[in-house]
Amino acid sequence: MLILRTTPRGGFHRLFRPTPASPVQVCTSLVSYWAKETLLGTTWSGLDWEQKGLSNDQYAIHEDAVAAGRAEERTAGREKALELIDRFVAQRCAEQDGATRSSENWRPPV
């Protein structure tokens, strides 16, 4: 969103305000991040779904993505597995409109 404000000299100053992320974008970003962390076995990958900020439905996508990523890693390598996770998660989050329905604690971004 572009907002124009006048300057003290009568000119215009452009301000850009970020558009809030949609539930699908939040889901894709969050689930993809944690699924890749799990595949890589990082220190924080062992957190539970609530600590990761995932809804129940997002956690189910996470688990499916990790399983698909591990299978892909065995046949095509780690880089391809990480790419697969991004595609897999984006598709599932879009299909489920952000996958937020099953969590009473989830709130849309402000």
Backbone torsions as a table, in degrees:
resi	resn	phi	psi	omega
1	MET	NA	132.4	179.8
2	LEU	-106.1	129.9	177.4
3	ILE	-122.6	132.9	177.2
4	LEU	-105.3	131.7	175.8
5	ARG	-123.7	146.7	178.6
6	THR	-79.0	147.2	176.5
7	THR	-96.6	165.8	179.1
8	PRO	-57.0	-25.5	-179.1
9	ARG	-91.2	8.1	178.0
10	GLY	88.8	2.5	177.9
11	GLY	-87.5	-170.3	178.9
12	PHE	-118.1	146.2	176.9
13	HIS	-121.8	126.1	-179.0
14	ARG	-85.9	133.2	173.9
15	LEU	-124.7	131.0	176.5
16	PHE	-107.1	128.3	175.9
17	ARG	-109.7	130.4	179.9
18	PRO	-65.9	143.5	175.2
19	THR	-81.8	132.4	178.7
20	PRO	-57.9	143.8	178.6
21	ALA	-68.9	144.2	176.9
22	SER	-78.2	162.4	175.7
23	PRO	-56.3	-35.1	179.1
24	VAL	-66.7	-42.2	178.9
25	GLN	-65.1	-41.9	178.4
26	VAL	-63.1	-46.6	178.8
27	CYS	-57.9	-50.4	-177.5
28	THR	-60.3	-46.6	-178.6
29	SER	-64.8	-48.7	-175.9
30	LEU	-68.0	-49.5	-176.6
31	VAL	-68.5	-41.2	179.2
32	SER	-62.0	-43.9	179.1
33	TYR	-57.7	-52.3	-176.2
34	TRP	-69.8	-33.8	177.6
35	ALA	-65.0	-41.7	178.6
36	LYS	-68.2	-38.5	176.3
37	GLU	-61.1	-40.1	179.0
38	THR	-65.9	-44.7	178.7
39	LEU	-59.9	-39.3	-178.7
40	LEU	-78.6	-14.2	178.3
41	GLY	70.3	36.6	-178.2
42	THR	-72.3	167.5	-177.3
43	THR	-54.1	-44.9	-174.4
44	TRP	-87.2	-1.7	-177.3
45	SER	-67.6	-16.3	-179.0
46	GLY	-83.8	0.7	177.9
47	LEU	-62.9	154.4	177.3
48	ASP	-81.5	174.3	-173.0
49	TRP	-62.6	-34.0	178.9
50	GLU	-70.9	-40.8	178.1
51	GLN	-64.5	-28.8	177.8
52	LYS	-82.1	-8.7	179.4
53	GLY	80.4	24.7	-176.9
54	LEU	-97.4	144.8	169.9
55	SER	-76.8	172.0	177.7
56	ASN	-59.7	-45.1	179.9
57	ASP	-65.3	-39.2	178.1
58	GLN	-65.6	-36.3	178.0
59	TYR	-65.6	-37.6	176.7
60	ALA	-63.2	-41.3	175.7
61	ILE	-61.9	-44.1	178.8
62	HIS	-54.9	-50.1	-177.7
63	GLU	-63.6	-42.0	177.8
64	ASP	-65.2	-39.9	-179.9
65	ALA	-65.7	-41.7	178.8
66	VAL	-64.1	-43.2	178.6
67	ALA	-61.7	-44.7	178.6
68	ALA	-64.9	-39.9	178.9
69	GLY	-63.7	-41.5	179.2
70	ARG	-65.1	-40.0	177.3
71	ALA	-64.1	-42.9	179.3
72	GLU	-65.4	-38.3	-179.7
73	GLU	-62.4	-38.6	179.4
74	ARG	-63.9	-34.4	-175.7
75	THR	-98.7	-31.7	-172.9
76	ALA	-124.8	-4.6	178.0
77	GLY	100.3	166.4	-174.0
78	ARG	-63.7	-44.4	-177.8
79	GLU	-58.9	-45.0	178.1
80	LYS	-65.5	-35.3	178.1
81	ALA	-64.2	-42.3	178.7
82	LEU	-65.5	-38.6	176.5
83	GLU	-64.8	-42.0	178.5
84	LEU	-60.4	-42.6	179.5
85	ILE	-58.0	-45.5	179.1
86	ASP	-58.2	-46.6	-179.3
87	ARG	-66.4	-46.2	-177.8
88	PHE	-59.2	-49.6	-177.8
89	VAL	-65.4	-43.8	179.6
90	ALA	-58.0	-43.5	-179.3
91	GLN	-65.6	-48.1	-177.9
92	ARG	-66.8	-39.6	178.1
93	CYS	-64.7	-38.5	177.8
94	ALA	-66.7	-43.9	179.6
95	GLU	-60.7	-32.9	-176.4
96	GLN	-103.6	15.0	177.1
97	ASP	50.8	43.4	177.5
98	GLY	97.5	-11.8	175.9
99	ALA	53.5	48.6	-176.9
100	THR	-107.3	-9.3	-170.7
101	ARG	-61.9	-29.7	-171.4
102	SER	-89.3	4.5	-179.0
103	SER	-116.8	118.2	178.5
104	GLU	-69.7	-21.6	-176.2
105	ASN	-87.7	-13.2	-175.8
106	TRP	-75.1	137.5	174.9
107	ARG	-129.4	143.8	178.7
108	PRO	-64.4	151.5	179.5
109	PRO	-65.1	148.9	178.3
110	VAL	-103.6	NA	NA
